[in-house]
Amino acid sequence: MREKTLLEGPINLKGVKMTSKRTQELIQADKEHQVHPWWITGQEISRVFEKGHGIYLVDTEGKEYMDFASQLVCSNLGHHCPEIIEAITAALDKIHYVTNFYGQTNVYAIELSQKLAQITPGGLKRFYYTCGGSEATDTALKMARAYWYFKGQAGKYKIISLYDSYHGLSGYSINVTGLGGGRMHSPFGPAPAGFLRVPSYYDYRSMFGDVPDSAVMSARFMEKVVQQEGAATIAAFIAEPILGSGGHVEPPAEWWAMVTEICRKNNILLIVDEVMTGFCRTGKMFASEHWNLQPDIMTMAKGITAAVLPFGGVAFSDEVYSAFEGKPFPHGFTYAAHPVCCAASIATIDYYLKNRIAENAAKVGEHIKNRLDAEFMPLPCVGQHGGRGLFQAIELVTDKGSKKPISVAQNGVLTQKLYEQGIWTRIQGPNLNRMEICPPCTITVEEADKALDIIKPILAGFKPE
C-alpha cells in the first residue's frame, strides 16, 4: 500500500472518543463550514478545545492534555496568563485600532519599540511590525532586496536558505522554506527566480552522506554557491539559529562562525529567523545570543505575545535603516502595530523578565536533556535527540543501525497513543520522525518529569515495523 504523504494530511487521529452531544454538534458544524491547515479536507477533526490553564489544555469532554509542544511552539507562557489579559483589557478600554500608515502610530507601538530595543541582540534597534511570522519573513526578504535597490545595487536580489528550514508559507516566505521535499510547494506552481537553497548541518541525516563534518561541508557548499552565482547577485542569507520544524537540530558552533564570515566577506545581509526560537525558548531571550550573532535583520513572532494575540515584527540594524531613510517603504499590513497586540507584547516581555523565564527554560531544558541521555537513548526506537532549552526533539527510528525513520503511519499510531495518555505534541522534521519536546517555558521540573514518565513507557513499548 502506498505510504501517505504529509501533503495528504496526518493519519486520522481521533484522540479520546468524543461522545457528548455538544461535542458531536461542534464537530459536525466544523465539518460543514471550516477548512483547516494541514488536515485532510472534509475529514472530521479529532478534538475541540475550550479552555486552558498552566501547561494544560482542556477539551470539550473535560479531558486535560499536557501541552508538550506549546501548540506550534508559540504558547511560551502556557494557556492562561492574567498579566497579559489585564494589559489587553486595559488597552481595549482606551483604544481599539489605529493604522500605523501615513505617518501616525499609537502609544503602545512606541513603548514596545523602546522595550524591544533593550533586549534585541546585536544592537538591533529599528522595528517594523507584522501580524505573524510568515509576514515577518516576507517583510525581511523584501527589506533585504530593497536595501540593495536603494544602495544602487539592484542586481543583488537572490536569497539563500537551507534545506530542512521553515520560514513560513506565505507569498515570499514559502520560497525560502526548504522543508518538505516539495510537499509544501508543489500545489502552488514553480517558485520565482532568485531563491537558492543549500544543505543544512543536520549530521544525523546529512545530505552529504555518512560524514563526520556536515556543518563544515554545509558552510563550504554555501560558499561555492556564492562563488558560482556571483556575490554581486546575492542579497541575503536567511536561517533559523536552530532548525525548528526541521527537527529542532542545533548547529555546531563552527557552522555559525563560518556562514557569518561568508556573509561578511561577500557583502551579503544576514537574516536570522527568531520566530520560533525567540523570547526565552532556548534558555536565552533570543537564540542568537548563544553564538553572539550580529544579524542585519531579525524576524520575531510567536513568543512576542506568547501566542495570546497574533503579532510579529522585524528588527534591523542602523545600516539597513540608513538605506530607507528619506524614502517610503512600499509595504505594509492593515493590522501591523495594532495597539492591543503591542500592549500584549509589552506585558509578555515584562513577564519574561520579571519571572526569569529564560533561566527557567535553561534549567528545565537541561534536566530534560539529561533524562533523554540517560533514559531515552537506550530505547530501541530512539536514534538521537537534540536542541537546546525547551526547544528539543527526539529522533524516532525503526532501528538504530539503519537509522530508518518511522513511517507516517507509525507517526500517527504513536501520536494517537500520546493523546490517549494526555500528552499533546507533534512529530516533525524532514522525515516526520522527530518528536517535539517544547513545553511552555513556565513548566516546572516536576511537570516535565510527569510528562516524560508518561512518554517513556509509550516509546519503550513502541515496536516500529
ABEGO torsion letter per residue (X at the ends): XBBBBAAAEBBBBAEBBBABAAAAAAAAAAAAABBBBGBBBGBBBABBBABBBEABBBBAAGBBBBBAAGEAGABAAEABBAAAAAAAAAAAAABABBBABGGBBBAAAAAAAAAAAAABBGGBABBBBBAEAAAAAAAAAAAAAAAAAAAGBAABABBBBBBGBBAEABAAAAAABABGGGAAAAAAEBBBBGBBBBBBABAABBAAEBBABAAAAAAAAAAAAAAAAEAAABABBBBBABBBAAGGBBBBAAAAAAAAAAAAAAGBBBBBBAAAABGGAAGBABAAAAAGBBBABBBBBGAAAGGABBBBBBBBBAAAAAAABGBBBBBEBAABGBAAAAAAAAAAAAAAAAAGAAAAAAAAAAAAAAAAAAAAAABAABABBBEBEABBBBBBBABAAAGBBBBAAAAAAAAAAAAAAGBBBBBBEAAGABBBBBBBAABBAAAAAAAAAAAAAAAAABBBX
